[in-house]
Amino acid sequence: MLTTTLFDFHPSAHSRLETLGGRELPFGSVFSDHQFRMEFADGKWSNGCIEPFGDMSLSPAAMSLHYGQSIFEGMKAFRQPDGGVALFRPMENIRRFNKSADRMCMPFIDEGLFLQALTELIKVDAGWVPDGDGSSLYIRPFMFASEAHVGVRPSERYRFLIFTCPVGQYYKGNVRVKVETFFTRAAPGGTGYAKAAGNYAASLKPTAMAKEQGYQQILWTDAVEHKYIEESGTMNVVFVINDKLVSPALGDTVLSGVTRDSILRLAARNGMEIEERRVAVAELKAAAESGALSEAFGVGTAATMTAIEAIGFAGGDVELPPVSGWTVMPALAKQLDDLRRGHGEDPFGWRVVI
Ligand SMILES: *Cc1c(COP(=O)(O)O)cnc(C)c1O
């Protein structure tokens, strides 16, 4: 019998694990047996427990539904060669979660307690961590305002949960991206650096419109002048320009991705020159047209890397060199994958075995 030390444990009566056998895993719609849950009231977190994954009751007046205090994280656990399980840089996600909480006027979660909740949940559902090529256990921690109250002010009650999804290779193909010069994802002084639910709601319509125009994703530009590239959809973006790895600098309008940081550090270790700076749309267009732009890709936990095969500028689309001939992105993808899956050394200390 599995036990957890710090939290109450209510095991599910029947594991659904056997229903998984040999099935293709659609991203984000198969859920493991258990979830972690904890409640915030009277100024403190309590009642942490691991319980069967399932529906929960909520007042129709729950403040998150009306005023949007809702944040989340996305991270993965990977099966290791010895059969164990490791998280990848979990403290980065935990710290970012608290940054998001701060921006949305929500309570912090002690970093140690958060890590404990994560590891105990994954230990209980360790059987759900797949070991197929490209597969992993996607982990979704989130917090929302649960107090029943009408009127705009910070909620006095919150709920924090973590659930997990076994996921296969996330491959939706290469993308054509549209440089967006009307809608904005994030404005200076806004919430772009937080993983706040409302940011994603606001991106849906511009993305749907880009799709109608034949693109799969948006290259967001700055809210002030629409002259500088910021992110690609819900991923950070990286360019290879004249053999240098170039990525828009972080700031309050760019989400600080763990994948982006990992890729930049791996590339630097490979001896590549790295530039984190403003990337003008005009520069990108000129580089794409001249051939100086040899590769472009989105980076984020869910898909890891998505190749950009064409960029839609105001004056028309510019195709990149064929993705099949790229060298930088596949090399970095392999190095990152090896690190996460426990193949070879871990020079940065990024794996956290649980
Ligand atoms: C989550 C996210 C990313 C990627 O962050 P990772 O830590 O690499 O998963 C990039 N941009 C936005 C807007 C995001 O929400």
PDBQT file of the ligand as one rigid body, heavy atoms in Angstrom, charges set to zero:
ROOT
HETATM    1  C1  LIG A 401       4.200  28.473 -20.502  1.00  0.00    +0.000 C 
HETATM    2  C2  LIG A 401       4.537  29.513 -21.533  1.00  0.00    +0.000 A 
HETATM    3  C3  LIG A 401       5.769  29.524 -22.212  1.00  0.00    +0.000 A 
HETATM    4  C4  LIG A 401       6.782  28.419 -22.086  1.00  0.00    +0.000 C 
HETATM    5  O1  LIG A 401       7.276  28.250 -20.808  1.00  0.00    +0.000 OA
HETATM    6  P1  LIG A 401       7.964  26.856 -20.397  1.00  0.00    +0.000 P 
HETATM    7  O2  LIG A 401       8.394  27.088 -18.993  1.00  0.00    +0.000 OA
HETATM    8  O3  LIG A 401       9.107  26.663 -21.312  1.00  0.00    +0.000 OA
HETATM    9  O4  LIG A 401       6.938  25.810 -20.550  1.00  0.00    +0.000 OA
HETATM   10  C5  LIG A 401       6.034  30.580 -23.072  1.00  0.00    +0.000 A 
HETATM   11  N1  LIG A 401       5.132  31.564 -23.274  1.00  0.00    +0.000 NA
HETATM   12  C6  LIG A 401       3.937  31.580 -22.665  1.00  0.00    +0.000 A 
HETATM   13  C7  LIG A 401       3.004  32.698 -22.929  1.00  0.00    +0.000 C 
HETATM   14  C8  LIG A 401       3.603  30.546 -21.785  1.00  0.00    +0.000 A 
HETATM   15  O5  LIG A 401       2.412  30.552 -21.188  1.00  0.00    +0.000 OA
ENDROOT
TORSDOF 0
